[in-house]
Amino acid sequence: MYTIENQYLKVCVDSMGAELQSIYDKEMDKEILWYGDEKFWARRSPLLFPNVGRHYKNRCYYNGKCFDTDLHGFARSSEFVCIKQEENFLSFCLKDTEETRAYFPYTFVLTVSYRLQSRSLEVLWEVENNNAEKMYFTIGGHPGFNVPILEGTEQTDYKLLFNKQDSLEYHLVHENSGNTDMEKSYELPLEPFGTYSGCAITEHMFDHDALIFDGSQVTCAGIAYPDSTPYITMDCEGFTNFGIWSLPGAPYICLEPWQGRCDDYGFEGDISEKPDVVSLEAGKSFHQSYTVTVHKKQ
């Protein structure tokens, strides 16, 4: 376990999966990150790589060859090496192995870093393509946040926050498949909440799994207290997709910035044909990041 901290926050990261284990607010004396209760969801903030969600029928095709895959890829269950540790910065590295190449037929280096500044934590990803050909993958974050956090409140007292707009369009997960149901889309109406737009968290919001937002609609997301002031916000400019999920009845909400996502239901094409897949040229590197800010409760 590795730790960085300042006067506001203390952050712990496990080398297994380079996964966040804690974002502790020292001023509020509160744990912000979901604590991984197995009764609901044992993870806390897994990294999704080389696939976000599921491929259709848990199969992926690379240049006509079929590879068996699983939910969210192997990075979350892989041991990373800590390559840098400073007072406010941590960096971890994962390289391909014979085992990973049986799942994902590429030579790569995946680096995950955390930078703590004031009340914000920046999460940075770098993927290096060390092949003589293009490399295709999707990558995403999956941090869960404790909701409710104030004594005497319930999850439905809280609100979701977004960048300023009137509504968002989303899709749901196709029944029992883990893939996106593209047959129907839904509108999420929003109302002004100060400098954000938002909506109430309702009891049945996650009855059909995650809400899936495509088209780079979400550049900022967050959770607000019952009085509509921000609890946490996530800046995620440049991500093509975004997911919001909780197990119904569980005391957490996951805000998930994705570069690509689970397959559309029925998609059986080559990985290169997958919507929003990252296409990385030989010898090049992919960079993406998001920032979580924990707001001080007045």
N, C-alpha and C positions, 0 to 999 in steps of 0.2 A: 504494500500500500504506500502511495506517495502523497505528500501533502504540500500545498502552497496556501499562504494566507496573507492578509493584510489587516488593517484595523477594523474592516467591515465584515469580510467574509473569510471562511475557512473552507477549502476545497480539497477533497480526497479522491484519488484516482487509483484504481486497481490495474496492475499490469495485465491481468487476464481481460482480454478484450479492450484494453486501454479505456475501461469503462468508468465513468463518474460514479462515485459511491456516496458523495455527500456535497451539498452546498449549504453550509451552515451560516446563518445570519447572526453574527456576534452581537450586534446592537439589539436585535429583537429577541435573542436567545431562542431561535426557532430553526428547525431543519426544513429546508425548502424542497430538497429533492426527495422523491418517493423512496421509501426505505426497503422496498423489495419483499413485502410480506407474501409468502408462498400461497396463502389463502386466496389471494387475488392475482398477483403477478410477481414472480420472483426476481425479475430484472429491475434495473433502475434507470439506466441510460445506455442501452446497447448501441453499438455502431453497426449499421446495416451495410454489408459489403461482401461479395461483389453483386449482390442482388437485394433490392428492397422488396419486401413481401415475397410472394410466391410466383414462380413461373407456372404457366398453365400445365396442369398434370405433373408438376414438379420436374419438368424437363426443359432443357435449354439447348438450342441448336447453334453451334459455331461452325461455319463453313460446311454445313451439311452433316456434321457429326453431332450425335445426341449425347448430352451429359445429364445425369441425374442430379437434381439440386434439392434444396430444402429451404424452409422459411428463413428469410433474412441473411442467408449466406453464412460463411464460416468465421468472419473476423471477430464476431462477438464471443466466440468460444475458443479463440486462439490466444496464446501467450505472446504478448508484445515485449520488446526490450526497451527499457528507458534509456534514451540516448542523451538527454539533457535535463538537468534539474537545477533551477535557480529559485530565488525567493518567490517570484511571482510567475514562473514559467515552467512547464513540463512538456516533454516531447517523447513520444513512443514510436517504435518502428516495427513493422511486420513485413517479412519477405516471403516470397513463394517457396513452396517445398514440393516434393514429389506428391504428397497427399493433396495439397491445394490444386496442383495441376490436373489431378484426376477429376476435380470438380469444376475448375476454372482454368482453361488451357493456356495460361499466359504467365510470363515472367514479369514480376512487378515488385515495387517497394511502396508500401502504404505507411505514411507518417501521420500521426494524430498528435496535435499539440493543444495545450491549454494556457491561455494568458489571462491573468487576473489583474484588473485595473479598477480601483475604487470599488463600486458596487456591481461591476460587470465582469462576466467571464466570457472570453472569446474562445470558441472551439474551431480549430483550423485543421483542414485535411489537405494532404498532398498525395497524389498517386502518380508514380513514375512508370511509364511504359518502356520496358527494357527488351521489347521484341522488335523484330524486323518488319512487323505488320501492325495495322491498327488494332487497338484493344477496345473491347466494348464492355461496359459495366454500368450498374447503377449504384448509388451510395446515398445513405441517409442517416439522420440522427433520430433518436427515439427517447428523449428525456421525459421522465414522468415527474410531476410536481404535486406535492401534498396539497390537496383541496378536500375538505376545508382546513384552514389553518388557525382560525380564531375560535376560541372556546364559545360554545353555544350556537354555532352556525352549522349549516348543512351545505352540501355541494351546490344544491339548487339556489342558494342565496348568492352565489358568485356568477360572474359574467365572463364571456370570452371577448377579447379585444382584437381588433384588426386595424390595418391601415385605413385611412379615412375614405369610405365609399358607402354607397347605399345598399349594396347586396353583394353576395358571392354565389357562384354556381358550384355545386358539388355532386359527386357520384357516391354510390354505396358499393359495398362488397357483394359480389354475386353469391347467392345462398350456397353455403357449404363448399365453396371452391377456393376462397382466399384470393380471388381475382376481381378485377374491377368490372362492375356491371355497367356497360356503356349504353344499354338500351334506354335508360331513362336518366335524366339529370334533375336536380332539385335546386330551389332557390333558398338561400339563407338571408332573410331580410336583416338589415342592420340599422341601428339608430345611433345618433351622436352621443359619445361619452367623452366630453372634453376634447382633447386633441386626437382621439381615436374614434372609431366606430365599433359597435359591439352588439351582443345579444345575450339573453339569459341562457344559462346552462339548465336544460330541462331534464326531467326525470328519465325520459325515454330517448334522449338524444343519441345514445350509442347502442340502442337495441339491435342494430344491424351492423355492428362492428364500426370501423372508422368512417369518418367523413373525409372524402378524397377531393382535393382541390387541384385542378390542372391549370395550365396556361399562365403560369407565373403570376397568379392573382394575388397571392399572399406574400407581401414583402415585410410585413411586421405582424406579429401575433402576440397574444398575451392572455393573462387572467386578471380580472379585477375583483376587488373586495366587494362586499354587499353594497357599500356606498358608492360604487363605480370608480373608485380611485385605483390605480394600477398596483397589483401585487407583484407579478413578474411580467416582463415583456421580452420578446425575442425579435431581434433584427435579423432578417434572412433575405436580404436583397439578392436577386440573381438565381434563386432556386426555381426550378421549373414546376415543382409539385409540392404539396403540403398535406399532411395528414393530422387529424385530431382524433384521439381515441381514449376511451376508458372502458374497463369492464363494467357493465351496468351494476351499480351499487357499490363500486369500489371507491375509496377516498383519494383518488388521484386523477389527474388529467395529463395526457401526453400531447405535447406539441412537437410535431415531427417535420423538420425541413428535409425535403428529398430532392435529389438530382436523378430523375427517373423514379419509377414505382413498379408495383406488381403488374404482371401482364393483364391485358384486357382478357375477359373471359372468352375462350375459344381461340386465342392467338397461338399459332403453331409455326410461325415464320422464323427465319434466321434472326439471331440477336441483332444484327445490323439493321433490321427492319422494324425493330421495336420502337414505339413512340417514346421520345424524351431520353433514350439511352445515351450515355456518354460515349462519344467516339473519339478516342485519343490516338493521335498519330504516333508512329514509331519514334522512339527517342524523346518524346515530349512528356511534360508533366501537367497534371490537372490540379487546380487549386480552388478550394471553396471554403467558406467559413460562415458561422453564425454567432451571434452574441446574445447571451442571456443577462438581463439586468434585473436585480432584485431591488424593488423600490421600498424605501423606508416608510413604515406606517406612521402617519402623523397622529 
